[in-house]
Amino acid sequence: MSNIIKIQTTDNMEQVVSARELHEKLGISKRFSAWWEDQVSRLELKEGETYCTCGYTNANNQTFIDFLIPIDIAKHLCMISGGERAYLIRQYFIEVEKAWNSPEMVMSRALKLAERKIMSLEKERQMLLPKAEQFDKFISGENYQDMNTAAKVLGWG
C-alpha cells in the first residue's frame, strides 16, 4: 500500500497532497475543477488556511492549477467520496500519519526545525556583528576626537 499518492512536506513540516492527484486516484468522473469547487463549498475550505494554490506544467508544456491539501483534509475527502478506492487511500493516509507521528519522526522534525532556527539566528548575528563592534568602539571612546576635529572631518567648520 506504499506510495499510493505522493506526499510532500512543506517548509512548516506539514504533510500535504495534491488535490488533483487525489481526485484522479479516487476515480472521480466529474471534471476536477468542478469537483474541487464543490468540495471547497461543501467543506468550507479557505485558501491559505486549509489549502494552498500552486501551479505545475506537464510534459506537454501545459500549465495547470492544483491545490495542496493537508492529509487530514484529504482523509475527509476520501470519507465523503465513499467506495473501495477511497477506503484504501484513507487507510494509506492513516498509516502515513502513524509513521509521521512516531517518536523518531517527531524528534527528527524537531531537530530540523532547530537547525533552521540556528542557521537563521547565525545569519542575523553575522549581519549585526559589524554594527555591534562599531557601537562598542564608540562607547569605549577608542576613537575619541574633540568637537573641533570632528567638525573639521565632517566639513562643518
C-alpha positions in Angstrom: 0.0 0.0 0.0 3.0 2.2 -0.2 3.1 5.4 -2.2 -0.5 5.4 -3.4 -0.3 9.2 -3.5 2.8 11.4 -3.4 3.0 13.1 -0.1 5.0 16.3 0.2 6.3 18.1 3.2 6.0 21.9 3.4 8.6 24.3 5.0 6.4 24.2 8.1 6.8 20.4 8.3 3.2 19.7 7.3 2.4 16.8 5.1 0.3 17.8 2.0 -1.1 16.0 -1.1 -2.2 17.2 -4.5 -5.9 17.6 -4.7 -5.7 16.9 -8.4 -3.9 13.6 -7.8 -6.3 12.7 -5.1 -9.2 13.3 -7.5 -7.5 11.1 -10.1 -6.8 8.3 -7.6 -10.3 8.3 -6.2 -11.5 7.7 -9.8 -13.9 10.6 -9.7 -15.5 11.1 -13.1 -16.6 14.7 -12.6 -14.2 17.3 -14.1 -11.5 18.2 -11.5 -12.3 22.0 -11.3 -16.0 21.4 -10.8 -15.3 18.7 -8.2 -12.8 21.0 -6.4 -15.3 23.9 -6.3 -17.9 21.6 -4.8 -15.5 20.3 -2.1 -14.4 23.9 -1.2 -18.0 24.9 -0.8 -19.1 21.7 0.9 -16.3 21.7 3.5 -15.9 25.5 3.7 -12.3 25.3 2.8 -10.3 28.5 2.9 -7.3 29.3 0.7 -4.3 30.0 2.7 -5.8 28.3 5.8 -6.9 24.8 4.8 -5.3 24.6 1.3 -2.9 26.5 -0.9 -2.9 27.0 -4.6 0.0 26.1 -6.8 0.7 25.6 -10.5 2.5 23.0 -12.5 3.5 22.3 -16.0 3.0 18.8 -17.6 5.2 17.1 -20.1 3.3 18.8 -23.0 4.2 22.2 -21.5 0.6 22.8 -20.4 0.1 24.8 -17.2 -2.5 23.6 -14.6 -3.7 24.9 -11.3 -3.5 22.5 -8.4 -4.2 22.7 -4.7 -2.1 21.3 -1.9 -4.2 20.0 1.0 -3.2 18.6 4.4 -3.6 14.9 4.9 -6.5 15.4 7.4 -8.5 17.2 4.7 -7.6 14.5 2.2 -8.8 11.8 4.6 -12.0 13.7 5.0 -12.5 14.0 1.2 -11.9 10.2 1.0 -14.6 9.6 3.6 -17.2 11.6 1.9 -16.3 10.2 -1.5 -17.0 6.6 -0.5 -16.1 3.4 -2.3 -13.3 0.9 -2.1 -10.6 3.2 -3.6 -11.5 5.9 -1.1 -11.3 3.4 1.8 -7.8 2.2 0.6 -6.5 5.7 0.2 -7.8 6.8 3.6 -6.2 3.7 5.2 -2.9 4.7 3.5 -3.2 8.2 4.9 -3.8 6.8 8.4 -0.7 4.6 8.1 1.4 7.6 6.9 0.2 9.7 9.8 1.0 7.0 12.3 4.6 6.8 10.9 4.8 10.6 10.8 3.8 10.8 14.5 6.2 8.2 15.7 8.7 9.4 18.3 11.6 9.1 15.9 10.0 11.1 13.2 8.8 13.8 15.7 12.3 14.1 17.0 13.8 14.3 13.5 11.4 17.1 12.6 12.2 18.9 15.8 15.9 18.7 15.1 15.4 20.0 11.5 13.4 23.0 12.8 16.0 23.7 15.5 18.8 23.6 12.8 16.9 26.0 10.6 16.4 28.4 13.6 20.1 28.2 14.5 21.1 29.0 10.9 18.6 31.9 10.8 20.0 33.3 14.1 23.6 32.9 12.9 22.8 34.8 9.7 21.2 37.6 11.8 24.2 37.6 14.1 26.6 37.9 11.2 24.6 40.8 9.9 24.5 42.6 13.2 28.1 41.9 14.3 29.7 44.9 12.5 27.2 47.3 13.9 27.8 45.9 17.4 31.6 46.2 17.0 31.2 49.9 15.9 28.9 50.6 18.8 31.4 49.1 21.2 34.2 51.2 19.7 32.1 54.3 20.1 31.1 53.6 23.7 34.7 52.8 24.7 35.9 56.1 23.4 38.6 54.3 21.4 38.4 56.8 18.5 37.6 59.7 20.7 38.0 63.1 19.0 37.3 66.5 20.3 34.4 68.5 18.8 36.7 70.8 16.7 38.4 67.8 15.0 35.1 66.1 14.4 33.6 69.2 12.9 36.6 69.6 10.5 36.3 65.9 9.4 32.6 66.4 8.8 33.2 69.7 7.0 31.2 71.8 9.5 33.7 74.3 10.3 
